[in-house]
Amino acid sequence: MHRITVIGGGFAGLTAAITAAEAGAKVTLHEAHHTLGGRARTAEAPYRTNEGPHALYNGGPHWTWLHQRDLIGPLAPLPPLEAARLRLRHKGVLRRTPPFGMLKLLRRTARHAPVDVDFLTWATEQAGAEAARAAAHYSAVALFHHDPGSLSAAFVQERLRRATKLPPEAHYPRGGWATVIDRMAARAWNLGVRMETLSRVETVPEGRGPVIVATSLDAARHLLGDASLTWPSGRTALIDLAVRTRRGDAFAVSDLDAPGWLERFTAQDRTLAPAGEQLVQGQIPIAPHESRADGIARAEHLLDLAFDGWRERLTWRSEATANGRTGAVDLPGTCWRDRPAVDRGDGVYLAGDQVAAPGVLSEVSFNSALTAVSLALGRHGLNSLDLKHA
């Protein structure tokens, strides 16, 4: 029987542990925190916030994998009336529709964007400067980056299309992402995975079979002592707040004048806040020279536009900064294949959202986890990376 050690109990680590155990391996998982989940943790009641706005996209392979194992659980559907309350800030005011030129970039017949050109340059050639800037800023909902227009055109276009599909790909597990993590942990337990929390690993275990490091890239770099484990990511100011309910509040606000997004999560899931209150979560990407306060100030401006009287209605508030914890971003001339490789040699494998695997958001963690297990067990039939996702 193969023995595999998984370091990290987030989405990637649990995916790796379940996959390896299903293949017959004896798995031990170590998690430094007292609970599993990583960035997929959900805060305890009364305000069940995720670490930044979270949604589960149904267009990737992880959706089928989770669904087949009954790991998704009940979803919180967005009422049609609420969906109609999406607002876009453009030229300083709230609008219901995007600039006409931006729609040109969203058509299925739009030209496939190149890898080696930045998105703003390519999109400007396709639809003009105004539409290109608006599209770049809108894509921040799936990028968490302060300057999406400077990234690879192919990278941004894929995420823009996924984020604007109709019907929407984004779905919301009722009760937050913790419900998915709890189901994954239960399945891992039933498969015999040994899960040790409050178990910080300082050195790579030796003599206990392959090791899958499913941590942040920063943590993996320190653990493995490998300075090459770096890749660009985003830096984002996070704001969570609860306000007393008032009719007419927007469902979500996308800033087309600058990257930023606010969403009223209780629009689809009333269980996330006490009765009579609404839970709003937002992310405002900030540049390296900007402070969290700069991002929060921009978030408050969006709140002023879309949530009338929110300051007087405020019942709870929290702020944070996510630095290098928002997934990989690909600069012009690079793609997912150029990121740190899953196979690090000597029986050590990486999994997470900043390594060499395709997909959008959590799909990268999922695909890298399956690749790591496939390589660790020498069973390439386990590898779910289909070339159509490349």
Buried (B, 14 or more C-beta within 10 A) or exposed (E): EBBBBBBBBBBBBBBBBBBBBBBEBBBBBBBBBEBBBBBBBBBEEBBBBBBBBBBBBBBBBBBEBBEEEEBBEEBBEBEEEBBEBBBBBBEEEEEEEBBEBBBBBBEEEBEEBBBEBBBBBBBBEBBBEBBBBBBBBBBBBBBBBBBBBBBBBBBBBBBBBBBBBEEBBBBBBBBBBBBBBBBBBEBBEEBEBBBEEEBEBEEBEEEEBBBBBBBBBBBBBEBBEBEEBBBBBBBBBBBBBBBEBEEEBBBBBBBBBBBBBBBBBBBBBBEBBBEEBBBBBBBBBBEEEBEBEBBBEBBBBBBEBBBEEBEEBBBBEEBBBBBBBBBBBBBBEBBBEBBBBBBBEEBBBBBBBBBBBBBBBBBBBBBBBBBBBBBBBEBEEBBBBEEEBE
